[in-house]
Amino acid sequence: MLTTALTPHIGHHAAARITAEALSTGDPVDVVAARHGIPREQFWRWCDPKTMTGADDQRPWTNDA
């Protein structure tokens, strides 16, 4: 999921290379992306799971009956 989110920013082939390297080395995707020139801070701006899933938009459950 995380490397798919990279595709609009770095292209399919670069994202696929990062994915393949992360799978083959067992290193975290953000670490591999950093080796490919993407600073970890930038990676997490592009690949923030809360933003990607809309979790930040969810209101906490309340029972205001």
Predicted model as a PDB file, atoms N, CA, C, CB and O in Angstrom, pLDDT in the B-factor column:
MODEL        1                                                                  
ATOM      1  N   MET A   1       0.828  -1.185   0.000  1.00 79.00           N  
ATOM      2  CA  MET A   1       0.000   0.000   0.000  1.00 79.00           C  
ATOM      3  C   MET A   1       0.874   1.251   0.000  1.00 79.00           C  
ATOM      4  CB  MET A   1      -0.943  -0.003   1.207  1.00 79.00           C  
ATOM      5  O   MET A   1       0.601   2.200  -0.734  1.00 79.00           O  
ATOM      6  N   LEU A   2       1.916   1.255   0.814  1.00 79.00           N  
ATOM      7  CA  LEU A   2       2.725   2.467   0.910  1.00 79.00           C  
ATOM      8  C   LEU A   2       3.447   2.775  -0.380  1.00 79.00           C  
ATOM      9  CB  LEU A   2       3.723   2.341   2.026  1.00 79.00           C  
ATOM     10  O   LEU A   2       3.509   3.932  -0.794  1.00 79.00           O  
ATOM     11  N   THR A   3       3.997   1.753  -1.027  1.00 80.00           N  
ATOM     12  CA  THR A   3       4.717   2.050  -2.265  1.00 80.00           C  
ATOM     13  C   THR A   3       3.754   2.393  -3.396  1.00 80.00           C  
ATOM     14  CB  THR A   3       5.594   0.864  -2.668  1.00 80.00           C  
ATOM     15  O   THR A   3       4.135   3.110  -4.322  1.00 80.00           O  
ATOM     16  N   THR A   4       2.536   1.909  -3.347  1.00 85.00           N  
ATOM     17  CA  THR A   4       1.540   2.319  -4.336  1.00 85.00           C  
ATOM     18  C   THR A   4       1.282   3.814  -4.218  1.00 85.00           C  
ATOM     19  CB  THR A   4       0.224   1.528  -4.156  1.00 85.00           C  
ATOM     20  O   THR A   4       1.079   4.493  -5.225  1.00 85.00           O  
ATOM     21  N   ALA A   5       1.289   4.326  -2.995  1.00 89.00           N  
ATOM     22  CA  ALA A   5       1.082   5.757  -2.788  1.00 89.00           C  
ATOM     23  C   ALA A   5       2.230   6.589  -3.342  1.00 89.00           C  
ATOM     24  CB  ALA A   5       0.906   6.048  -1.311  1.00 89.00           C  
ATOM     25  O   ALA A   5       2.056   7.779  -3.606  1.00 89.00           O  
ATOM     26  N   LEU A   6       3.385   5.993  -3.520  1.00 91.00           N  
ATOM     27  CA  LEU A   6       4.518   6.715  -4.098  1.00 91.00           C  
ATOM     28  C   LEU A   6       4.380   6.925  -5.598  1.00 91.00           C  
ATOM     29  CB  LEU A   6       5.796   5.974  -3.814  1.00 91.00           C  
ATOM     30  O   LEU A   6       4.944   7.872  -6.146  1.00 91.00           O  
ATOM     31  N   THR A   7       3.644   6.062  -6.256  1.00 92.00           N  
ATOM     32  CA  THR A   7       3.572   6.052  -7.713  1.00 92.00           C  
ATOM     33  C   THR A   7       3.260   7.412  -8.326  1.00 92.00           C  
ATOM     34  CB  THR A   7       2.542   5.072  -8.151  1.00 92.00           C  
ATOM     35  O   THR A   7       3.946   7.805  -9.270  1.00 92.00           O  
ATOM     36  N   PRO A   8       2.261   8.155  -7.843  1.00 92.00           N  
ATOM     37  CA  PRO A   8       2.003   9.458  -8.477  1.00 92.00           C  
ATOM     38  C   PRO A   8       3.162  10.447  -8.344  1.00 92.00           C  
ATOM     39  CB  PRO A   8       0.763  10.071  -7.881  1.00 92.00           C  
ATOM     40  O   PRO A   8       3.263  11.400  -9.117  1.00 92.00           O  
ATOM     41  N   HIS A   9       4.022  10.220  -7.374  1.00 94.00           N  
ATOM     42  CA  HIS A   9       5.104  11.159  -7.105  1.00 94.00           C  
ATOM     43  C   HIS A   9       6.411  10.783  -7.800  1.00 94.00           C  
ATOM     44  CB  HIS A   9       5.334  11.253  -5.623  1.00 94.00           C  
ATOM     45  O   HIS A   9       7.156  11.657  -8.242  1.00 94.00           O  
ATOM     46  N   ILE A  10       6.688   9.480  -7.896  1.00 96.00           N  
ATOM     47  CA  ILE A  10       7.985   9.054  -8.453  1.00 96.00           C  
ATOM     48  C   ILE A  10       7.855   8.127  -9.655  1.00 96.00           C  
ATOM     49  CB  ILE A  10       8.795   8.362  -7.387  1.00 96.00           C  
ATOM     50  O   ILE A  10       8.862   7.770 -10.267  1.00 96.00           O  
ATOM     51  N   GLY A  11       6.650   7.736 -10.000  1.00 95.00           N  
ATOM     52  CA  GLY A  11       6.436   6.850 -11.137  1.00 95.00           C  
ATOM     53  C   GLY A  11       6.379   5.381 -10.738  1.00 95.00           C  
ATOM     54  O   GLY A  11       6.881   4.979  -9.689  1.00 95.00           O  
ATOM     55  N   HIS A  12       5.758   4.601 -11.598  1.00 95.00           N  
ATOM     56  CA  HIS A  12       5.530   3.181 -11.329  1.00 95.00           C  
ATOM     57  C   HIS A  12       6.832   2.396 -11.193  1.00 95.00           C  
ATOM     58  CB  HIS A  12       4.685   2.576 -12.433  1.00 95.00           C  
ATOM     59  O   HIS A  12       6.990   1.604 -10.264  1.00 95.00           O  
ATOM     60  N   HIS A  13       7.760   2.617 -12.118  1.00 96.00           N  
ATOM     61  CA  HIS A  13       8.982   1.811 -12.122  1.00 96.00           C  
ATOM     62  C   HIS A  13       9.843   2.076 -10.887  1.00 96.00           C  
ATOM     63  CB  HIS A  13       9.788   2.092 -13.384  1.00 96.00           C  
ATOM     64  O   HIS A  13      10.389   1.143 -10.300  1.00 96.00           O  
ATOM     65  N   ALA A  14       9.966   3.334 -10.497  1.00 96.00           N  
ATOM     66  CA  ALA A  14      10.751   3.654  -9.299  1.00 96.00           C  
ATOM     67  C   ALA A  14      10.086   3.078  -8.050  1.00 96.00           C  
ATOM     68  CB  ALA A  14      10.922   5.184  -9.154  1.00 96.00           C  
ATOM     69  O   ALA A  14      10.768   2.549  -7.173  1.00 96.00           O  
ATOM     70  N   ALA A  15       8.759   3.178  -7.967  1.00 96.00           N  
ATOM     71  CA  ALA A  15       8.049   2.608  -6.821  1.00 96.00           C  
ATOM     72  C   ALA A  15       8.200   1.090  -6.789  1.00 96.00           C  
ATOM     73  CB  ALA A  15       6.560   2.990  -6.866  1.00 96.00           C  
ATOM     74  O   ALA A  15       8.345   0.498  -5.719  1.00 96.00           O  
ATOM     75  N   ALA A  16       8.166   0.465  -7.958  1.00 95.00           N  
ATOM     76  CA  ALA A  16       8.338  -0.989  -8.027  1.00 95.00           C  
ATOM     77  C   ALA A  16       9.742  -1.402  -7.586  1.00 95.00           C  
ATOM     78  CB  ALA A  16       8.067  -1.490  -9.452  1.00 95.00           C  
ATOM     79  O   ALA A  16       9.899  -2.420  -6.912  1.00 95.00           O  
ATOM     80  N   ARG A  17      10.759  -0.632  -7.955  1.00 96.00           N  
ATOM     81  CA  ARG A  17      12.131  -0.932  -7.516  1.00 96.00           C  
ATOM     82  C   ARG A  17      12.246  -0.841  -5.999  1.00 96.00           C  
ATOM     83  CB  ARG A  17      13.137   0.033  -8.180  1.00 96.00           C  
ATOM     84  O   ARG A  17      12.891  -1.683  -5.373  1.00 96.00           O  
ATOM     85  N   ILE A  18      11.625   0.176  -5.405  1.00 96.00           N  
ATOM     86  CA  ILE A  18      11.659   0.327  -3.952  1.00 96.00           C  
ATOM     87  C   ILE A  18      10.951  -0.842  -3.280  1.00 96.00           C  
ATOM     88  CB  ILE A  18      11.012   1.658  -3.529  1.00 96.00           C  
ATOM     89  O   ILE A  18      11.437  -1.385  -2.288  1.00 96.00           O  
ATOM     90  N   THR A  19       9.806  -1.223  -3.824  1.00 95.00           N  
ATOM     91  CA  THR A  19       9.063  -2.358  -3.277  1.00 95.00           C  
ATOM     92  C   THR A  19       9.883  -3.634  -3.342  1.00 95.00           C  
ATOM     93  CB  THR A  19       7.748  -2.546  -4.024  1.00 95.00           C  
ATOM     94  O   THR A  19       9.984  -4.364  -2.356  1.00 95.00           O  
ATOM     95  N   ALA A  20      10.464  -3.902  -4.493  1.00 96.00           N  
ATOM     96  CA  ALA A  20      11.255  -5.128  -4.668  1.00 96.00           C  
ATOM     97  C   ALA A  20      12.432  -5.155  -3.707  1.00 96.00           C  
ATOM     98  CB  ALA A  20      11.757  -5.247  -6.115  1.00 96.00           C  
ATOM     99  O   ALA A  20      12.732  -6.193  -3.116  1.00 96.00           O  
ATOM    100  N   GLU A  21      13.099  -4.021  -3.549  1.00 97.00           N  
ATOM    101  CA  GLU A  21      14.241  -3.978  -2.640  1.00 97.00           C  
ATOM    102  C   GLU A  21      13.799  -4.177  -1.190  1.00 97.00           C  
ATOM    103  CB  GLU A  21      14.988  -2.648  -2.786  1.00 97.00           C  
ATOM    104  O   GLU A  21      14.458  -4.888  -0.431  1.00 97.00           O  
ATOM    105  N   ALA A  22      12.702  -3.560  -0.811  1.00 96.00           N  
ATOM    106  CA  ALA A  22      12.206  -3.726   0.561  1.00 96.00           C  
ATOM    107  C   ALA A  22      11.843  -5.184   0.827  1.00 96.00           C  
ATOM    108  CB  ALA A  22      10.982  -2.818   0.811  1.00 96.00           C  
ATOM    109  O   ALA A  22      12.128  -5.709   1.904  1.00 96.00           O  
ATOM    110  N   LEU A  23      11.225  -5.828  -0.133  1.00 96.00           N  
ATOM    111  CA  LEU A  23      10.865  -7.242   0.038  1.00 96.00           C  
ATOM    112  C   LEU A  23      12.097  -8.135   0.096  1.00 96.00           C  
ATOM    113  CB  LEU A  23       9.954  -7.697  -1.098  1.00 96.00           C  
ATOM    114  O   LEU A  23      12.148  -9.074   0.889  1.00 96.00           O  
ATOM    115  N   SER A  24      13.080  -7.848  -0.735  1.00 98.00           N  
ATOM    116  CA  SER A  24      14.251  -8.729  -0.776  1.00 98.00           C  
ATOM    117  C   SER A  24      15.186  -8.525   0.418  1.00 98.00           C  
ATOM    118  CB  SER A  24      15.019  -8.503  -2.065  1.00 98.00           C  
ATOM    119  O   SER A  24      15.840  -9.470   0.859  1.00 98.00           O  
ATOM    120  N   THR A  25      15.252  -7.304   0.940  1.00 97.00           N  
ATOM    121  CA  THR A  25      16.154  -7.036   2.058  1.00 97.00           C  
ATOM    122  C   THR A  25      15.473  -7.146   3.417  1.00 97.00           C  
ATOM    123  CB  THR A  25      16.752  -5.667   1.909  1.00 97.00           C  
ATOM    124  O   THR A  25      16.134  -7.359   4.433  1.00 97.00           O  
ATOM    125  N   GLY A  26      14.152  -6.999   3.432  1.00 97.00           N  
ATOM    126  CA  GLY A  26      13.428  -6.982   4.696  1.00 97.00           C  
ATOM    127  C   GLY A  26      13.486  -5.637   5.396  1.00 97.00           C  
ATOM    128  O   GLY A  26      13.011  -5.496   6.522  1.00 97.00           O  
ATOM    129  N   ASP A  27      14.070  -4.646   4.728  1.00 97.00           N  
ATOM    130  CA  ASP A  27      14.157  -3.307   5.306  1.00 97.00           C  
ATOM    131  C   ASP A  27      12.821  -2.585   5.176  1.00 97.00           C  
ATOM    132  CB  ASP A  27      15.274  -2.493   4.626  1.00 97.00           C  
ATOM    133  O   ASP A  27      12.062  -2.850   4.243  1.00 97.00           O  
ATOM    134  N   PRO A  28      12.528  -1.677   6.102  1.00 95.00           N  
ATOM    135  CA  PRO A  28      11.291  -0.895   5.997  1.00 95.00           C  
ATOM    136  C   PRO A  28      11.269  -0.068   4.717  1.00 95.00           C  
ATOM    137  CB  PRO A  28      11.134   0.024   7.216  1.00 95.00           C  
ATOM    138  O   PRO A  28      12.308   0.375   4.228  1.00 95.00           O  
ATOM    139  N   VAL A  29      10.084   0.129   4.192  1.00 94.00           N  
ATOM    140  CA  VAL A  29       9.934   0.838   2.918  1.00 94.00           C  
ATOM    141  C   VAL A  29      10.486   2.258   3.005  1.00 94.00           C  
ATOM    142  CB  VAL A  29       8.461   0.875   2.500  1.00 94.00           C  
ATOM    143  O   VAL A  29      11.105   2.733   2.053  1.00 94.00           O  
ATOM    144  N   ASP A  30      10.274   2.941   4.123  1.00 94.00           N  
ATOM    145  CA  ASP A  30      10.776   4.318   4.214  1.00 94.00           C  
ATOM    146  C   ASP A  30      12.303   4.360   4.202  1.00 94.00           C  
ATOM    147  CB  ASP A  30      10.248   4.992   5.483  1.00 94.00           C  
ATOM    148  O   ASP A  30      12.892   5.313   3.692  1.00 94.00           O  
ATOM    149  N   VAL A  31      12.934   3.351   4.754  1.00 96.00           N  
ATOM    150  CA  VAL A  31      14.400   3.274   4.751  1.00 96.00           C  
ATOM    151  C   VAL A  31      14.903   3.032   3.327  1.00 96.00           C  
ATOM    152  CB  VAL A  31      14.897   2.145   5.704  1.00 96.00           C  
ATOM    153  O   VAL A  31      15.861   3.665   2.885  1.00 96.00           O  
ATOM    154  N   VAL A  32      14.261   2.126   2.626  1.00 97.00           N  
ATOM    155  CA  VAL A  32      14.650   1.846   1.236  1.00 97.00           C  
ATOM    156  C   VAL A  32      14.408   3.086   0.371  1.00 97.00           C  
ATOM    157  CB  VAL A  32      13.857   0.625   0.673  1.00 97.00           C  
ATOM    158  O   VAL A  32      15.244   3.430  -0.465  1.00 97.00           O  
ATOM    159  N   ALA A  33      13.285   3.746   0.564  1.00 96.00           N  
ATOM    160  CA  ALA A  33      13.001   4.961  -0.207  1.00 96.00           C  
ATOM    161  C   ALA A  33      14.083   6.017   0.039  1.00 96.00           C  
ATOM    162  CB  ALA A  33      11.607   5.526   0.163  1.00 96.00           C  
ATOM    163  O   ALA A  33      14.487   6.723  -0.885  1.00 96.00           O  
ATOM    164  N   ALA A  34      14.547   6.121   1.279  1.00 97.00           N  
ATOM    165  CA  ALA A  34      15.614   7.076   1.591  1.00 97.00           C  
ATOM    166  C   ALA A  34      16.890   6.736   0.824  1.00 97.00           C  
ATOM    167  CB  ALA A  34      15.896   7.094   3.104  1.00 97.00           C  
ATOM    168  O   ALA A  34      17.599   7.631   0.363  1.00 97.00           O  
ATOM    169  N   ARG A  35      17.179   5.446   0.689  1.00 97.00           N  
ATOM    170  CA  ARG A  35      18.356   5.041  -0.094  1.00 97.00           C  
ATOM    171  C   ARG A  35      18.208   5.432  -1.562  1.00 97.00           C  
ATOM    172  CB  ARG A  35      18.578   3.526   0.020  1.00 97.00           C  
ATOM    173  O   ARG A  35      19.195   5.587  -2.281  1.00 97.00           O  
ATOM    174  N   HIS A  36      16.963   5.588  -1.988  1.00 96.00           N  
ATOM    175  CA  HIS A  36      16.687   5.971  -3.378  1.00 96.00           C  
ATOM    176  C   HIS A  36      16.490   7.476  -3.522  1.00 96.00           C  
ATOM    177  CB  HIS A  36      15.448   5.239  -3.892  1.00 96.00           C  
ATOM    178  O   HIS A  36      16.023   7.948  -4.558  1.00 96.00           O  
ATOM    179  N   GLY A  37      16.844   8.226  -2.488  1.00 97.00           N  
ATOM    180  CA  GLY A  37      16.824   9.678  -2.592  1.00 97.00           C  
ATOM    181  C   GLY A  37      15.571  10.375  -2.101  1.00 97.00           C  
ATOM    182  O   GLY A  37      15.425  11.583  -2.286  1.00 97.00           O  
ATOM    183  N   ILE A  38      14.669   9.638  -1.481  1.00 96.00           N  
ATOM    184  CA  ILE A  38      13.445  10.251  -0.960  1.00 96.00           C  
ATOM    185  C   ILE A  38      13.612  10.409   0.553  1.00 96.00           C  
ATOM    186  CB  ILE A  38      12.168   9.384  -1.310  1.00 96.00           C  
ATOM    187  O   ILE A  38      13.615   9.415   1.279  1.00 96.00           O  
ATOM    188  N   PRO A  39      13.750  11.638   1.031  1.00 96.00           N  
ATOM    189  CA  PRO A  39      13.891  11.823   2.478  1.00 96.00           C  
ATOM    190  C   PRO A  39      12.707  11.207   3.230  1.00 96.00           C  
ATOM    191  CB  PRO A  39      14.012  13.321   2.816  1.00 96.00           C  
ATOM    192  O   PRO A  39      11.572  11.250   2.756  1.00 96.00           O  
ATOM    193  N   ARG A  40      12.981  10.642   4.393  1.00 93.00           N  
ATOM    194  CA  ARG A  40      11.932   9.956   5.152  1.00 93.00           C  
ATOM    195  C   ARG A  40      10.771  10.886   5.479  1.00 93.00           C  
ATOM    196  CB  ARG A  40      12.507   9.378   6.439  1.00 93.00           C  
ATOM    197  O   ARG A  40       9.621  10.447   5.497  1.00 93.00           O  
ATOM    198  N   GLU A  41      11.048  12.164   5.739  1.00 93.00           N  
ATOM    199  CA  GLU A  41       9.967  13.110   6.029  1.00 93.00           C  
ATOM    200  C   GLU A  41       9.044  13.260   4.821  1.00 93.00           C  
ATOM    201  CB  GLU A  41      10.543  14.482   6.433  1.00 93.00           C  
ATOM    202  O   GLU A  41       7.822  13.318   4.963  1.00 93.00           O  
ATOM    203  N   GLN A  42       9.641  13.322   3.637  1.00 95.00           N  
ATOM    204  CA  GLN A  42       8.844  13.421   2.408  1.00 95.00           C  
ATOM    205  C   GLN A  42       8.049  12.142   2.183  1.00 95.00           C  
ATOM    206  CB  GLN A  42       9.751  13.704   1.192  1.00 95.00           C  
ATOM    207  O   GLN A  42       6.871  12.189   1.829  1.00 95.00           O  
ATOM    208  N   PHE A  43       8.693  11.010   2.389  1.00 94.00           N  
ATOM    209  CA  PHE A  43       8.003   9.725   2.240  1.00 94.00           C  
ATOM    210  C   PHE A  43       6.737   9.702   3.087  1.00 94.00           C  
ATOM    211  CB  PHE A  43       8.932   8.558   2.636  1.00 94.00           C  
ATOM    212  O   PHE A  43       5.670   9.332   2.597  1.00 94.00           O  
ATOM    213  N   TRP A  44       6.848  10.096   4.358  1.00 91.00           N  
ATOM    214  CA  TRP A  44       5.693  10.023   5.255  1.00 91.00           C  
ATOM    215  C   TRP A  44       4.651  11.097   4.965  1.00 91.00           C  
ATOM    216  CB  TRP A  44       6.148  10.140   6.687  1.00 91.00           C  
ATOM    217  O   TRP A  44       3.488  10.925   5.330  1.00 91.00           O  
ATOM    218  N   ARG A  45       5.029  12.192   4.327  1.00 90.00           N  
ATOM    219  CA  ARG A  45       3.999  13.152   3.882  1.00 90.00           C  
ATOM    220  C   ARG A  45       3.174  12.539   2.758  1.00 90.00           C  
ATOM    221  CB  ARG A  45       4.649  14.490   3.407  1.00 90.00           C  
ATOM    222  O   ARG A  45       1.953  12.693   2.712  1.00 90.00           O  
ATOM    223  N   TRP A  46       3.859  11.838   1.847  1.00 91.00           N  
ATOM    224  CA  TRP A  46       3.166  11.206   0.736  1.00 91.00           C  
ATOM    225  C   TRP A  46       2.404   9.956   1.158  1.00 91.00           C  
ATOM    226  CB  TRP A  46       4.151  10.858  -0.348  1.00 91.00           C  
ATOM    227  O   TRP A  46       1.367   9.643   0.574  1.00 91.00           O  
ATOM    228  N   CYS A  47       2.889   9.251   2.144  1.00 88.00           N  
ATOM    229  CA  CYS A  47       2.379   7.921   2.482  1.00 88.00           C  
ATOM    230  C   CYS A  47       1.795   7.847   3.892  1.00 88.00           C  
ATOM    231  CB  CYS A  47       3.484   6.901   2.342  1.00 88.00           C  
ATOM    232  O   CYS A  47       1.861   6.794   4.526  1.00 88.00           O  
ATOM    233  N   ASP A  48       1.239   8.917   4.383  1.00 84.00           N  
ATOM    234  CA  ASP A  48       0.648   8.922   5.716  1.00 84.00           C  
ATOM    235  C   ASP A  48      -0.632   8.081   5.706  1.00 84.00           C  
ATOM    236  CB  ASP A  48       0.352  10.377   6.186  1.00 84.00           C  
ATOM    237  O   ASP A  48      -1.602   8.454   5.046  1.00 84.00           O  
ATOM    238  N   PRO A  49      -0.652   6.956   6.425  1.00 78.00           N  
ATOM    239  CA  PRO A  49      -1.838   6.090   6.406  1.00 78.00           C  
ATOM    240  C   PRO A  49      -3.120   6.799   6.848  1.00 78.00           C  
ATOM    241  CB  PRO A  49      -1.602   4.895   7.293  1.00 78.00           C  
ATOM    242  O   PRO A  49      -4.188   6.515   6.305  1.00 78.00           O  
ATOM    243  N   LYS A  50      -3.044   7.696   7.801  1.00 78.00           N  
ATOM    244  CA  LYS A  50      -4.252   8.407   8.231  1.00 78.00           C  
ATOM    245  C   LYS A  50      -4.822   9.254   7.110  1.00 78.00           C  
ATOM    246  CB  LYS A  50      -3.953   9.285   9.441  1.00 78.00           C  
ATOM    247  O   LYS A  50      -6.034   9.278   6.895  1.00 78.00           O  
ATOM    248  N   THR A  51      -3.954   9.945   6.399  1.00 75.00           N  
ATOM    249  CA  THR A  51      -4.410  10.765   5.281  1.00 75.00           C  
ATOM    250  C   THR A  51      -4.933   9.891   4.148  1.00 75.00           C  
ATOM    251  CB  THR A  51      -3.277  11.664   4.776  1.00 75.00           C  
ATOM    252  O   THR A  51      -5.963  10.198   3.548  1.00 75.00           O  
ATOM    253  N   MET A  52      -4.226   8.805   3.857  1.00 73.00           N  
ATOM    254  CA  MET A  52      -4.606   7.924   2.754  1.00 73.00           C  
ATOM    255  C   MET A  52      -5.958   7.256   2.991  1.00 73.00           C  
ATOM    256  CB  MET A  52      -3.541   6.863   2.546  1.00 73.00           C  
ATOM    257  O   MET A  52      -6.705   7.012   2.043  1.00 73.00           O  
ATOM    258  N   THR A  53      -6.274   6.962   4.243  1.00 74.00           N  
ATOM    259  CA  THR A  53      -7.529   6.264   4.542  1.00 74.00           C  
ATOM    260  C   THR A  53      -8.644   7.202   4.962  1.00 74.00           C  
ATOM    261  CB  THR A  53      -7.305   5.248   5.623  1.00 74.00           C  
ATOM    262  O   THR A  53      -9.787   6.776   5.127  1.00 74.00           O  
ATOM    263  N   GLY A  54      -8.321   8.475   5.138  1.00 71.00           N  
ATOM    264  CA  GLY A  54      -9.321   9.420   5.604  1.00 71.00           C  
ATOM    265  C   GLY A  54      -9.581   9.311   7.095  1.00 71.00           C  
ATOM    266  O   GLY A  54     -10.574   9.844   7.589  1.00 71.00           O  
ATOM    267  N   ALA A  55      -8.698   8.624   7.826  1.00 67.00           N  
ATOM    268  CA  ALA A  55      -8.911   8.425   9.260  1.00 67.00           C  
ATOM    269  C   ALA A  55      -8.933   9.746  10.017  1.00 67.00           C  
ATOM    270  CB  ALA A  55      -7.828   7.523   9.831  1.00 67.00           C  
ATOM    271  O   ALA A  55      -9.603   9.852  11.045  1.00 67.00           O  
ATOM    272  N   ASP A  56      -8.217  10.751   9.531  1.00 60.00           N  
ATOM    273  CA  ASP A  56      -8.237  12.054  10.196  1.00 60.00           C  
ATOM    274  C   ASP A  56      -9.598  12.726  10.083  1.00 60.00           C  
ATOM    275  CB  ASP A  56      -7.167  12.959   9.609  1.00 60.00           C  
ATOM    276  O   ASP A  56      -9.927  13.613  10.870  1.00 60.00           O  
ATOM    277  N   ASP A  57     -10.390  12.299   9.099  1.00 58.00           N  
ATOM    278  CA  ASP A  57     -11.699  12.902   8.897  1.00 58.00           C  
ATOM    279  C   ASP A  57     -12.786  12.256   9.748  1.00 58.00           C  
ATOM    280  CB  ASP A  57     -12.078  12.815   7.448  1.00 58.00           C  
ATOM    281  O   ASP A  57     -13.910  12.755   9.805  1.00 58.00           O  
ATOM    282  N   GLN A  58     -12.458  11.155  10.406  1.00 58.00           N  
ATOM    283  CA  GLN A  58     -13.448  10.421  11.185  1.00 58.00           C  
ATOM    284  C   GLN A  58     -13.704  11.119  12.510  1.00 58.00           C  
ATOM    285  CB  GLN A  58     -12.989   8.980  11.422  1.00 58.00           C  
ATOM    286  O   GLN A  58     -12.773  11.529  13.204  1.00 58.00           O  
ATOM    287  N   ARG A  59     -14.946  11.242  12.841  1.00 57.00           N  
ATOM    288  CA  ARG A  59     -15.303  11.797  14.136  1.00 57.00           C  
ATOM    289  C   ARG A  59     -15.364  10.660  15.145  1.00 57.00           C  
ATOM    290  CB  ARG A  59     -16.659  12.563  14.069  1.00 57.00           C  
ATOM    291  O   ARG A  59     -15.817   9.565  14.811  1.00 57.00           O  
ATOM    292  N   PRO A  60     -14.920  10.895  16.361  1.00 59.00           N  
ATOM    293  CA  PRO A  60     -15.009   9.830  17.368  1.00 59.00           C  
ATOM    294  C   PRO A  60     -16.461   9.491  17.635  1.00 59.00           C  
ATOM    295  CB  PRO A  60     -14.307  10.247  18.679  1.00 59.00           C  
ATOM    296  O   PRO A  60     -17.346  10.341  17.542  1.00 59.00           O  
ATOM    297  N   TRP A  61     -16.681   8.251  17.963  1.00 55.00           N  
ATOM    298  CA  TRP A  61     -18.034   7.788  18.273  1.00 55.00           C  
ATOM    299  C   TRP A  61     -18.534   8.456  19.538  1.00 55.00           C  
ATOM    300  CB  TRP A  61     -18.069   6.255  18.427  1.00 55.00           C  
ATOM    301  O   TRP A  61     -17.840   8.491  20.554  1.00 55.00           O  
ATOM    302  N   THR A  62     -19.715   8.974  19.467  1.00 57.00           N  
ATOM    303  CA  THR A  62     -20.345   9.547  20.655  1.00 57.00           C  
ATOM    304  C   THR A  62     -21.747   9.008  20.754  1.00 57.00           C  
ATOM    305  CB  THR A  62     -20.352  11.097  20.609  1.00 57.00           C  
ATOM    306  O   THR A  62     -22.361   8.643  19.752  1.00 57.00           O  
ATOM    307  N   ASN A  63     -22.239   8.961  21.944  1.00 57.00           N  
ATOM    308  CA  ASN A  63     -23.606   8.501  22.183  1.00 57.00           C  
ATOM    309  C   ASN A  63     -24.338   9.634  22.881  1.00 57.00           C  
ATOM    310  CB  ASN A  63     -23.641   7.172  23.041  1.00 57.00           C  
ATOM    311  O   ASN A  63     -24.669   9.551  24.064  1.00 57.00           O  
ATOM    312  N   ASP A  64     -24.582  10.692  22.126  1.00 55.00           N  
ATOM    313  CA  ASP A  64     -25.234  11.882  22.661  1.00 55.00           C  
ATOM    314  C   ASP A  64     -26.741  11.761  22.542  1.00 55.00           C  
ATOM    315  CB  ASP A  64     -24.744  13.140  21.939  1.00 55.00           C  
ATOM    316  O   ASP A  64     -27.385  12.566  21.869  1.00 55.00           O  
ATOM    317  N   ALA A  65     -27.294  10.769  23.185  1.00 51.00           N  
ATOM    318  CA  ALA A  65     -28.749  10.549  23.090  1.00 51.00           C  
ATOM    319  C   ALA A  65     -29.502  11.405  24.048  1.00 51.00           C  
ATOM    320  CB  ALA A  65     -29.091   9.107  23.342  1.00 51.00           C  
ATOM    321  O   ALA A  65     -30.730  11.344  24.097  1.00 51.00           O  
TER     322      ALA A  65                                                      
ENDMDL                                                                          
END                                                                             
